[in-house]
Amino acid sequence: RTLVIPPFLAELLERHLESHDNELVFPALSGGPLLTTDFHTSYWSPVRGGAEARAGRYAREAMKPVEVFAG
């Protein structure tokens, strides 16, 4: 499938792909593809609703809810 994206986004994507050794744009924590059964709970809900910082093996910074960025 072909996806046409603006040059600035292509540049960001290229830098992102260079930042890790995986051919996937957004690999799962295990390094493989994101599983649809796990996507909503583990990935989409924290992005959509915000999430607190988490330490340990699956550490992440705190995330603000999407609405904050919508203005």
C-alpha positions in Angstrom: 0.0 0.0 0.0 1.2 3.5 -0.8 0.7 6.3 1.7 1.4 9.9 0.5 2.8 12.0 3.4 4.1 15.6 3.5 7.9 16.0 3.4 8.2 17.1 7.0 6.5 13.9 8.1 8.7 11.8 5.9 11.7 13.4 7.5 10.4 12.7 11.0 9.6 9.1 10.0 13.1 8.5 8.6 14.7 9.8 11.8 12.3 7.6 13.9 13.2 4.5 11.9 16.9 5.3 12.3 16.5 5.4 16.1 16.0 1.7 16.4 17.0 -1.6 14.8 13.5 -2.7 13.8 11.9 -2.4 10.3 8.5 -1.7 12.0 7.6 1.9 12.6 6.0 1.2 15.9 7.1 -2.2 17.2 5.6 -3.8 20.3 7.7 -3.8 23.5 8.7 -7.4 22.6 10.1 -6.1 19.2 7.4 -7.7 17.1 4.3 -6.3 15.5 1.6 -4.7 17.7 -1.2 -7.2 18.4 -4.7 -6.0 17.7 -5.9 -7.9 20.8 -3.6 -5.8 23.0 -3.6 -2.5 21.0 -6.6 -0.8 22.6 -5.6 -1.5 26.3 -1.9 -1.1 26.1 -1.4 1.6 23.5 -4.5 3.5 22.4 -6.2 4.1 25.8 -3.1 5.7 27.4 -2.6 7.9 24.3 -6.3 8.9 24.1 -7.0 9.4 27.8 -3.5 10.2 29.1 -1.3 8.1 31.4 0.9 8.5 34.4 4.6 7.9 34.2 5.7 4.3 34.7 9.0 3.0 35.8 10.6 -0.5 35.5 10.8 -2.8 32.5 8.0 -1.0 30.6 8.9 2.5 31.6 7.3 5.5 29.9 7.0 9.2 30.5 3.6 10.7 31.6 1.3 11.4 28.6 -1.3 14.1 28.4 -4.7 13.2 26.9 -5.1 13.9 23.2 -7.7 16.6 24.0 -5.0 18.8 25.5 -3.3 19.0 22.1 -6.5 19.6 20.2 -6.8 23.1 21.7 
